[in-house]
Amino acid sequence: MLPANAQNPDQIFRPTIQTVKLFKAGDPLAYPILVLGERDQQLELHFDDLDADIKNYYYTFQLCNADWTPASLQPFDYLRGFLTNRIRNYRPSSLTQIRYTHYQAMLPEAGSGPTRAGNYLLKVFLNDDTTQLAFTRRVLIAAKKVSISAQVRQPFDGQLLRTHQQLQIGITPLQTAGGSYTPTELSVWLIQNRGWSTANVQRTPTLFRGNYFEYSDQQFSLFPAGQEWRWVDLRSFRLRSERISRIEDSDSTSRVDIWVNPDYPREGKMSLLNRDINGAFFVESRDNSNAQLQGEYAWVHFTFYPNGGRALPGKSVYLYGELTNYSLTPTSKMNYDASRGVYTKSFLLKQGYYNYQYVTLDELDGRQAPVTQWTEGNYWGTENEYLVLVYVRPIGSRADELVGYTWVRSAFQQ
């Protein structure tokens, strides 16, 4: 759970903003991470405004600590060039039933951007007024000051070995770091499938020898394995893909409705090794040549049948993944239809390919962490990706520095 004064990133504040994608330039599935000092690196930002007019959108970066609390530094201490920049690349949609304006930008622009390694909050707002926020997104700027070894293994605990995955992390500061770190200066964060709400942090090493630090405490390194992500192919609104049951395209209105095949609990079932994209989505159209400007929108209807047609007692069910910003909010909460014994939810989605899962939240649990046990189940052989982040906070420093990162995948079946 984030501290009380932490900002909640990855939020959309204006209902007309749709399909926000921020990624390392050239790869729509890449996480928005840049390495400090490496040239020719940029992030690519895309979003649509369903007002379909022209607005003056600006952006800026705000430095945060590892836990997303604002850093105690002024913007000129971590940004060079202009503190805010206008998004000048925009075009109206073409030949679409629902009209929108598509905005895109390459960040940071030449001569401006972050000068320190750390967590940043990208803020996009109207009319160069930061109080008129449109949306926010996480950005990571990393230095290369540590070497990281990471391994995913099956837990030794007999009660967990079939449902969980465990990581072992080793950290070695590099000679270029300007000296060694003390055990109290480093902290390590683990993020499974880009879901920060289930992130674990360890602030003191399990053991250290000289210049080597190991992090393997079970409370920190253990994760429920979940299952391979469910998927829906929305790249065509004319032809039904494998998991689409019905498409309704009204001739009298601009509305398109698509029903996804009903989903059922997978608890206790062995995972099938689908080639999923670990909860992400990408925009693509098989009906038009330019998905960004000609991609259509549709109301997509999801249905989840709980066991016995009974609501899960004391739990709320959410649709989870990048399509819902990995959030557990009223916009992603599913509605229980007692007359049919099902959970339902509808989302306005652009043409593309989407991963998703159903997760639950205990209504009396203050941690606000999604649980897959009752909807998807947990199978130790599931392919997951883990992001390992290493921060340092020297004594007297006013901000956490991201000194290294690595990705590691669990691939027991491959």
C-alpha positions as CSV (number, residue, x, y, z in Angstrom):
1,M,0.0,0.0,0.0
2,L,1.4,3.4,-0.9
3,P,2.1,6.0,1.8
4,A,-0.6,8.5,2.6
5,N,1.3,11.3,0.8
6,A,2.1,9.2,-2.3
7,Q,0.7,10.1,-5.6
8,N,-1.3,7.4,-7.4
9,P,0.3,7.3,-10.9
10,D,-1.3,6.0,-14.1
11,Q,-4.6,7.9,-13.7
12,I,-6.9,9.5,-16.2
13,F,-8.7,12.6,-14.9
14,R,-10.7,13.5,-18.0
15,P,-13.4,11.1,-19.3
16,T,-12.7,12.0,-22.9
17,I,-9.1,10.7,-22.8
18,Q,-8.8,7.2,-24.2
19,T,-6.1,4.7,-25.1
20,V,-3.1,6.2,-23.4
21,K,0.1,4.4,-24.5
22,L,3.5,5.3,-23.2
23,F,6.5,3.1,-24.2
24,K,10.1,3.1,-25.3
25,A,10.1,4.4,-28.9
26,G,9.6,1.7,-31.5
27,D,8.2,-1.0,-29.2
28,P,4.6,-0.7,-28.1
29,L,5.1,-3.4,-25.5
30,A,8.2,-1.9,-23.9
31,Y,8.0,-0.4,-20.4
32,P,8.8,3.3,-20.2
33,I,12.3,3.1,-18.9
34,L,15.3,5.1,-20.1
35,V,18.9,4.9,-19.1
36,L,20.4,8.2,-17.9
37,G,23.1,9.5,-20.3
38,E,22.4,7.1,-23.2
39,R,21.8,9.1,-26.4
40,D,19.1,8.5,-29.0
41,Q,16.6,7.2,-26.4
42,Q,13.1,8.5,-26.2
43,L,9.6,7.5,-25.1
44,E,6.6,7.5,-27.4
45,L,3.3,8.9,-26.1
46,H,0.0,8.3,-27.8
47,F,-3.6,9.2,-26.6
48,D,-7.0,10.1,-28.1
49,D,-9.4,12.8,-27.0
50,L,-13.0,12.0,-27.9
51,D,-14.0,15.7,-27.8
52,A,-12.5,15.6,-31.3
53,D,-11.4,19.2,-31.2
54,I,-8.0,20.8,-30.8
55,K,-6.7,21.5,-27.3
56,N,-3.4,22.8,-26.0
57,Y,-1.9,19.9,-24.1
58,Y,1.4,20.3,-22.2
59,Y,3.5,17.9,-20.3
60,T,6.1,17.9,-17.5
61,F,8.0,15.5,-15.3
62,Q,7.9,15.4,-11.5
63,L,10.6,13.5,-9.6
64,C,9.4,11.1,-7.0
65,N,10.9,8.7,-4.4
66,A,10.8,4.9,-4.8
67,D,7.4,4.8,-3.1
68,W,6.0,7.6,-5.4
69,T,6.0,10.3,-2.7
70,P,7.1,13.6,-4.2
71,A,10.9,14.2,-3.9
72,S,12.0,17.2,-1.8
73,L,13.7,18.9,-4.8
74,Q,12.8,21.8,-7.0
75,P,12.2,21.1,-10.7
76,F,15.4,22.9,-11.8
77,D,17.3,20.4,-9.6
78,Y,16.2,17.5,-11.8
79,L,15.1,19.0,-15.2
80,R,17.0,20.8,-17.9
81,G,15.5,23.1,-20.5
82,F,11.9,24.1,-20.5
83,L,10.0,22.7,-17.5
84,T,6.8,22.3,-19.6
85,N,6.5,21.5,-23.2
86,R,3.5,21.6,-25.6
87,I,2.4,18.5,-27.5
88,R,2.3,19.8,-31.1
89,N,1.7,16.6,-33.0
90,Y,-2.0,16.0,-33.4
91,R,-4.5,15.0,-36.1
92,P,-8.2,14.3,-36.3
93,S,-9.4,10.8,-36.8
94,S,-10.2,9.7,-40.4
95,L,-13.2,7.7,-41.6
96,T,-14.2,6.6,-38.1
97,Q,-17.7,6.3,-36.7
98,I,-16.6,7.8,-33.3
99,R,-14.6,10.9,-34.0
100,Y,-11.5,11.8,-31.9
101,T,-8.3,13.7,-32.1
102,H,-5.1,11.7,-31.8
103,Y,-2.1,13.2,-30.0
104,Q,1.4,11.9,-30.0
105,A,4.8,13.1,-28.8
106,M,8.4,11.9,-28.5
107,L,9.7,12.5,-24.9
108,P,11.8,14.1,-23.7
109,E,12.4,16.7,-26.4
110,A,15.9,17.7,-27.4
111,G,17.6,20.0,-24.9
112,S,15.1,19.2,-22.1
113,G,14.2,16.3,-19.8
114,P,15.3,14.7,-16.5
115,T,18.9,15.0,-15.3
116,R,18.7,12.6,-12.4
117,A,18.0,8.9,-12.1
118,G,14.8,8.0,-10.3
119,N,11.0,7.6,-10.5
120,Y,9.2,10.3,-12.5
121,L,5.6,11.2,-12.9
122,L,4.7,12.3,-16.4
123,K,1.9,14.8,-16.1
124,V,-0.2,15.8,-19.1
125,F,-2.4,18.9,-18.6
126,L,-4.3,21.6,-20.4
127,N,-3.3,25.2,-21.3
128,D,0.0,25.0,-19.5
129,D,-1.9,24.8,-16.2
130,T,-0.9,21.9,-14.0
131,T,-4.1,22.1,-12.1
132,Q,-6.0,21.0,-15.3
133,L,-4.6,17.4,-15.3
134,A,-5.6,15.2,-18.1
135,F,-3.7,12.0,-17.1
136,T,-0.5,10.9,-15.4
137,R,1.9,8.0,-16.2
138,R,4.9,6.4,-14.5
139,V,8.4,6.9,-16.1
140,L,11.6,5.3,-14.9
141,I,15.1,6.9,-15.5
142,A,17.8,4.5,-14.5
143,A,21.5,4.9,-13.9
144,K,24.0,2.0,-14.4
145,K,25.7,1.8,-11.0
146,V,25.0,-1.8,-9.9
147,S,25.1,-5.2,-11.5
148,I,21.9,-7.3,-10.8
149,S,21.5,-11.1,-10.9
150,A,18.0,-12.4,-10.7
151,Q,16.6,-15.9,-10.8
152,V,13.0,-17.2,-10.5
153,R,12.6,-20.6,-8.9
154,Q,10.0,-22.9,-7.5
155,P,9.5,-22.4,-3.7
156,F,10.8,-25.1,-1.3
157,D,7.7,-24.8,0.9
158,G,5.5,-27.8,0.1
159,Q,2.4,-25.8,0.5
160,L,3.5,-23.2,-2.0
161,L,5.6,-25.0,-4.6
162,R,2.6,-25.6,-6.9
163,T,1.1,-22.1,-6.7
164,H,3.9,-19.6,-6.1
165,Q,7.1,-18.3,-7.6
166,Q,10.1,-17.1,-5.7
167,L,13.0,-14.8,-6.7
168,Q,16.6,-14.6,-5.6
169,I,18.3,-11.2,-6.2
170,G,22.0,-10.4,-6.0
171,I,23.3,-6.9,-6.2
172,T,27.0,-5.9,-6.8
173,P,27.9,-2.2,-7.0
174,L,30.0,-1.3,-10.0
175,Q,33.4,0.4,-9.7
176,T,32.0,3.4,-11.6
177,A,29.5,4.0,-8.7
178,G,32.2,6.0,-6.9
179,G,32.4,3.8,-3.9
180,S,30.5,1.0,-2.1
181,Y,27.1,1.3,-0.5
182,T,26.1,0.4,3.0
183,P,23.3,-2.1,3.6
184,T,21.0,0.6,4.9
185,E,21.3,2.8,1.7
186,L,19.9,0.2,-0.8
187,S,16.4,-0.9,-1.3
188,V,15.1,-3.4,-3.9
189,W,11.6,-3.4,-5.4
190,L,10.0,-6.3,-7.3
191,I,7.1,-5.7,-9.7
192,Q,5.3,-8.7,-11.2
193,N,3.8,-8.1,-14.7
194,R,4.0,-4.3,-14.3
195,G,1.4,-4.3,-11.4
196,W,2.7,-1.9,-8.8
197,S,-0.2,-2.6,-6.5
198,T,1.4,-6.0,-5.7
199,A,5.0,-4.7,-5.6
200,N,7.3,-6.0,-2.8
201,V,10.2,-4.1,-1.3
202,Q,13.1,-5.2,0.9
203,R,15.2,-2.4,2.5
204,T,17.9,-4.5,4.1
205,P,19.7,-7.4,2.5
206,T,19.2,-11.0,3.6
207,L,23.0,-11.3,3.6
208,F,25.9,-9.3,2.5
209,R,29.6,-10.1,2.0
210,G,31.9,-7.2,1.2
211,N,30.5,-5.6,-2.0
212,Y,27.8,-8.2,-2.6
213,F,24.1,-8.0,-1.3
214,E,21.5,-10.8,-1.5
215,Y,17.8,-10.3,-1.2
216,S,15.7,-13.4,-0.8
217,D,13.5,-13.1,2.3
218,Q,10.3,-15.0,1.6
219,Q,8.0,-12.1,2.5
220,F,9.7,-10.1,-0.2
221,S,10.6,-12.6,-2.9
222,L,7.4,-14.8,-3.0
223,F,4.6,-14.1,-5.5
224,P,1.4,-16.0,-6.4
225,A,2.1,-17.3,-9.9
226,G,-1.4,-16.6,-11.3
227,Q,-2.3,-18.0,-14.7
228,E,-1.5,-17.0,-18.3
229,W,-3.5,-13.9,-19.2
230,R,-6.8,-14.2,-21.0
231,W,-7.0,-12.4,-24.3
232,V,-9.3,-10.8,-26.8
233,D,-8.5,-9.9,-30.4
234,L,-10.3,-6.7,-31.4
235,R,-8.2,-5.9,-34.4
236,S,-11.2,-6.3,-36.7
237,F,-14.8,-5.1,-36.1
238,R,-16.0,-6.7,-39.3
239,L,-14.9,-10.3,-38.7
240,R,-15.4,-12.2,-35.5
241,S,-12.1,-13.4,-34.0
242,E,-11.9,-16.6,-32.0
243,R,-13.1,-15.2,-28.6
244,I,-15.8,-12.9,-29.9
245,S,-19.4,-14.2,-29.7
246,R,-21.3,-11.3,-31.3
247,I,-20.7,-7.9,-33.0
248,E,-23.5,-5.3,-33.4
249,D,-22.8,-2.3,-35.6
250,S,-25.7,0.1,-35.6
251,D,-26.4,1.8,-38.9
252,S,-28.3,4.6,-37.3
253,T,-25.8,5.5,-34.6
254,S,-22.0,5.5,-34.3
255,R,-22.1,2.8,-31.6
256,V,-20.5,-0.6,-32.1
257,D,-21.0,-3.3,-29.4
258,I,-18.9,-6.4,-29.1
259,W,-19.5,-9.4,-26.8
260,V,-16.5,-11.4,-25.6
261,N,-17.2,-15.1,-25.0
262,P,-18.2,-15.7,-21.4
263,D,-15.3,-16.5,-19.0
264,Y,-15.2,-19.0,-16.1
265,P,-13.0,-19.6,-13.1
266,R,-9.7,-21.4,-13.8
267,E,-8.9,-22.2,-10.2
268,G,-7.4,-25.7,-9.9
269,K,-6.9,-26.0,-13.7
270,M,-3.4,-26.4,-15.1
271,S,-2.2,-23.4,-17.0
272,L,-2.0,-23.6,-20.8
273,L,1.1,-22.0,-22.1
274,N,-0.4,-19.3,-24.2
275,R,1.9,-16.7,-25.7
276,D,0.4,-13.8,-23.7
277,I,1.8,-10.3,-23.4
278,N,1.6,-10.3,-19.6
279,G,-1.4,-8.0,-19.3
280,A,-0.5,-5.3,-21.9
281,F,-2.3,-4.3,-25.1
282,F,-1.3,-2.8,-28.4
283,V,-3.3,-0.8,-31.0
284,E,-3.7,-2.4,-34.4
285,S,-6.3,-2.6,-37.0
286,R,-7.0,-5.2,-39.8
287,D,-9.7,-3.1,-41.2
288,N,-7.7,0.1,-41.9
289,S,-4.1,0.9,-42.7
290,N,-3.5,3.4,-39.9
291,A,-4.7,2.2,-36.6
292,Q,-3.8,5.4,-34.7
293,L,-5.9,7.6,-36.9
294,Q,-8.4,5.2,-38.4
295,G,-8.9,2.7,-35.6
296,E,-12.5,2.4,-34.5
297,Y,-13.9,2.3,-31.0
298,A,-16.4,-0.1,-29.6
299,W,-18.2,-0.9,-26.4
300,V,-16.7,-4.3,-25.4
301,H,-18.8,-6.4,-23.0
302,F,-17.1,-8.9,-20.6
303,T,-18.9,-11.6,-18.7
304,F,-17.6,-13.7,-15.8
305,Y,-19.6,-16.7,-14.5
306,P,-18.6,-17.5,-10.8
307,N,-18.9,-21.0,-9.6
308,G,-22.6,-22.0,-8.9
309,G,-23.7,-18.6,-10.2
310,R,-23.2,-17.1,-6.7
311,A,-21.4,-13.9,-5.9
312,L,-18.1,-14.3,-4.2
313,P,-18.8,-13.5,-0.5
314,G,-17.1,-10.5,0.9
315,K,-15.2,-9.9,-2.4
316,S,-15.4,-7.5,-5.3
317,V,-14.4,-8.6,-8.8
318,Y,-12.4,-6.4,-11.1
319,L,-11.2,-6.5,-14.7
320,Y,-7.5,-6.1,-14.5
321,G,-4.6,-5.3,-16.9
322,E,-3.2,-2.4,-18.9
323,L,-6.7,-1.8,-20.4
324,T,-7.8,-0.7,-16.8
325,N,-4.4,0.9,-15.9
326,Y,-3.8,-2.1,-13.5
327,S,-6.2,-0.3,-11.1
328,L,-8.8,-1.4,-8.7
329,T,-11.2,1.5,-9.0
330,P,-15.0,1.9,-9.6
331,T,-14.3,2.1,-13.4
332,S,-12.7,-1.4,-13.4
333,K,-15.1,-3.0,-10.9
334,M,-17.5,-5.5,-12.3
335,N,-21.2,-5.5,-11.6
336,Y,-23.0,-8.6,-10.2
337,D,-26.2,-9.5,-12.0
338,A,-28.1,-11.6,-9.4
339,S,-30.9,-12.5,-11.9
340,R,-28.3,-14.2,-14.2
341,G,-25.7,-15.1,-11.6
342,V,-22.9,-13.4,-13.5
343,Y,-20.5,-10.4,-13.3
344,T,-20.5,-8.0,-16.2
345,K,-18.6,-5.0,-17.3
346,S,-18.4,-2.9,-20.5
347,F,-15.5,-0.8,-21.7
348,L,-15.0,1.6,-24.6
349,L,-11.9,0.1,-26.4
350,K,-10.0,1.0,-29.5
351,Q,-9.1,-1.7,-32.1
352,G,-6.2,-3.8,-30.9
353,Y,-5.1,-6.9,-29.1
354,Y,-5.8,-7.0,-25.3
355,N,-4.7,-9.1,-22.4
356,Y,-6.8,-9.2,-19.2
357,Q,-7.6,-11.1,-16.0
358,Y,-10.3,-11.2,-13.4
359,V,-9.1,-10.4,-9.9
360,T,-10.8,-10.0,-6.5
361,L,-10.4,-7.5,-3.7
362,D,-11.4,-8.4,-0.1
363,E,-13.8,-5.6,0.9
364,L,-12.4,-5.6,4.4
365,D,-8.7,-5.7,3.4
366,G,-7.0,-2.3,3.4
367,R,-4.0,-3.4,1.3
368,Q,-5.9,-2.9,-2.0
369,A,-3.9,-5.7,-3.6
370,P,-5.5,-7.8,-6.4
371,V,-5.9,-11.5,-5.8
372,T,-6.1,-14.2,-8.5
373,Q,-6.9,-17.2,-6.3
374,W,-10.7,-17.2,-6.6
375,T,-11.0,-16.3,-10.3
376,E,-7.8,-17.4,-12.2
377,G,-6.1,-19.7,-9.8
378,N,-2.3,-20.0,-9.3
379,Y,0.0,-22.4,-11.1
380,W,3.7,-22.3,-10.5
381,G,4.6,-22.9,-14.1
382,T,3.0,-19.7,-15.4
383,E,5.2,-17.5,-17.5
384,N,5.5,-14.1,-15.7
385,E,7.9,-11.2,-16.1
386,Y,9.4,-9.4,-13.1
387,L,11.0,-6.0,-13.0
388,V,13.8,-5.6,-10.4
389,L,14.5,-2.0,-9.4
390,V,17.4,-1.0,-7.1
391,Y,17.4,2.3,-5.4
392,V,19.9,4.1,-3.2
393,R,19.3,6.8,-0.6
394,P,22.6,8.0,0.8
395,I,22.5,9.7,4.1
396,G,21.6,13.4,3.7
397,S,20.1,12.9,0.2
398,R,16.7,14.3,-0.5
399,A,15.6,11.8,-3.1
400,D,15.9,8.1,-4.0
401,E,18.1,7.3,-7.0
402,L,17.3,4.4,-9.3
403,V,20.8,2.9,-9.8
404,G,19.9,-0.2,-11.7
405,Y,17.2,-2.4,-13.1
406,T,16.7,-5.7,-14.9
407,W,13.9,-7.9,-16.2
408,V,13.6,-11.6,-15.4
409,R,11.1,-14.1,-16.7
410,S,9.8,-17.3,-15.3
411,A,9.9,-19.9,-18.1
412,F,9.8,-23.3,-16.4
413,Q,8.0,-25.0,-19.2
414,Q,10.0,-23.6,-22.1
